[in-house]
Structures are given as structure tokens and as C-alpha cells.
Amino acid sequence: MLPPPTYYLRRMQERDLPFIMEIERLSFPNPWQESSFRGEIENLHITYPSVIVQRPHDRIIGYIIFWYEADKAQISNFALHPDFRGLGVGESALKEILGAIRAMGAGHVVLEVRPSNVSALSLYQKHGFVMLGTRLGYYQNPPEDALVMIRYFDPFPQRD
């Protein structure tokens, strides 16, 4: 018998914001504002913000937010506390979210990532994301383009 997972996902709530903001500031040079996260929590129609919660202490260790409308999805923000990176937690959470997006009927999911974020690029490529294009000058502080990646779900073929 396998041990129970050491984390679970649940919908983000306003009471989570102090923990989310800490992770956001530790993860990104140009962090989202708290009001942006609050908007994600309040917009129930197209946004699906989740927190990654560590067991048994119910400590928030990360989050992942995606938007879904019609048959399209976009992962808009994904971060894990630095203490929990490289342990497979982020990969497991991504797999769970991709499964949920697929179950909702999405034909594909897109995201943007900094070219300098080599670990994220590797993770996304491992899970079927391929390069779609570039958004020039997308990021600030420091300035950097964004790579737009897409992951197709069946019946679209995966490209290696």
C-alpha cells in the first residue's frame, strides 16, 4: 500500500493570501499584487485558483491558477515555496491540474514562462508542452521575453 500524498490541492480562499503573497515574493522578481489574487478568488466563472497544502500541518506551500473558457485553458500563475522545489510536489500538482483541465474538455492549455526559468521549462516540456511562440518584452524587472508554450490534449497529437 502506498503512503498517502504529503500534500493536497484545494480552492484558494481569501484567508490564504498572506501565505500566497510570501510565496509570490520569494518566487518572482515582479510579483502579482494581492488584489490580483483576490480577483482570481472572486471570479468564479472562468478562474480556478488552487493552493497546494502540505499535510499534516495544512501549511500552504504553493499555488496554481488556471483559466478555463469554452474549450481553452491557460495556466496564469504557478509557484512553489523554495523549500519544496525539486521534491516532485510541483510536478504532481501540475499533473493533477492538467488532468482537471482535460476532464473539463479543454483541447489545449497554454502558459507563458521566462526563458531563464530553466527548471520550469524542463517541467513543462516533460509534460507535453511545446513552444508556440514568443511575446517580446513581456516581463519586466528584469526585462525578458516570454516563451508561449502549449500542451494539446487528445485528439491532437503530442509533439516531442
N, C-alpha and C positions, 0 to 999 in steps of 0.2 A: 504494500500500500504506500502511495506517495504521500509525503507530508503536505499539509495544507499550504497554499501560497502565503508568502510573507507580506503580501500587500493585496489590496482590492481597489477597484475603481468605484466612485460614486459621483453623482452630480454635484458640481461646485455650488457652494452656498455663500452668502454674504459673510457669515462668521469665519470663513476660510481666508478672507482677504489678507489679514496680516501675514499669514504664513506664505501665501501665494506671492505677495509683494517681496518678501525676503528672498524667495527662490528666484523671482524675476530679476531682482537687482544683482544677485550673485551670478546669474546666467547670461545676461545681455548687457552690452555697453550702452544701449539705447532702450531702456526698459519701457514697457507699456505703463500707462498711468493707471491708478486704481480705478478711476472712472471707466476705463475701457473694460476692465474685468467685470465691473458692476453691470455694464451694459450687456456683456455676454451672459451673465446670470439672469438678467431680467428679460432678455429676448428669447422667449420660449418657442418661437415659431420656426426658426431656422438654425439656431446655435445650440451646440451640445458641449458645454464645458464640463470636464470631469477632473477630479483630483485623484491622485494616486496616494493611497493611505497605507501606511505601514502597520502591520499587526505586531504584537497585540496592543500596542500603546495608542493606536489611532492617530499617529503622527503623519501630517501631510508632508510627503517627500517629493511631490511633483504634480504636474497637471498637463492636460492635453485638451485642446479646444478644436472642434471642427464645426464647420457649417455644412448644412445639407439642404438642398432645394432642388425639386424635380428629381433628376437622376444624377446630379453632380454634387461632389463634396470637396471641401478644401480644409486642410489642417492649417489653422491660422496661428497657433502657438503651442509649443511643446517644450517643457523644461523639467529637469530633474535636479534635485538638490545635489551639489557637487559631491557630498559624502556618499551618494548612492549611485553614482555613474560607474559604468564598467562592470556592474554586477548582474546585468541581464534584466533588471527591473524595467528600464525604459523600453527595451526590446519586447518584453512580454506585454507591456501596456500598449505599445504600438500595434502588436498583433491582435490584441483584443479589440482595439478601436477599429482597425481595418476590417475585422470580422463583423463588427456592428454596422459599419458603413456599407459593406457588401450586402448584409442582410436587409438593409433599408432599401436596397435596389439601385444603388449607385453604379453607373457604368465605369466611373473612374474617380480618382481623388487626386488633387493637386496640392502642392505646397511650394513655398519659397525657402531657400536656405543660402547662407553665405558660403561662397567658395572656400573660405578659410576654415569653415567648420567641418574638418575632415572626418571626425567621428560621426557626425550626423549624416554626412554624405554616404559614408560607408554603411551605416544602418539602413538608410532609405534604399540604397542600391541592393542590399541584401534582401530586402522585402519587396523587390519588384519595381521600384521606382526607376524611371529613366528620364533623361534630360529632355525637356520640351522646348526650353528657350532661356533667354536672359532678360532681366529687367535692369537696364543700365542705370547706375546711380541710385538704386533702390534704398540702400542702407546708408545711414549717417553715423558718425561717431564710432568707429572710423568709416569714412566713405568706402563703399564696396557695392558691386553689382549683386543682384540676386539671381541664383540659378532657379529656374522654374522646373519642377520635377512632377511627373505624372505616374500614377500607377493605375493600369487598366485592370478591370475585373472581367471575368468571362462574360460574354463570349469573345472579348477582344484578346488577341494573343499577347502573352508577356514577351518582351524583348530582353535578351540577356546582354 
